[in-house]
Amino acid sequence: MDSSQNITILNNWISIMPDKLKNKFKNIYIANIEN
C-alpha cells in the first residue's frame, strides 16, 4: 500500500470519528509527519 492510499484510508477513518478524537489524531499524525 502506497502512502497516498494510506492517507485516503486515514482521512476516511478520521471523517467518521467524533470531533474531539478527530483533532487529537490529526495533531498526532501531523506531528509524526513533521518529525
Protein Blocks (a to p, Z undefined) as FASTA:
>chain_A
ZZklmmmmmmmmmmmpcfklmmmmmmmmmmmmmZZ
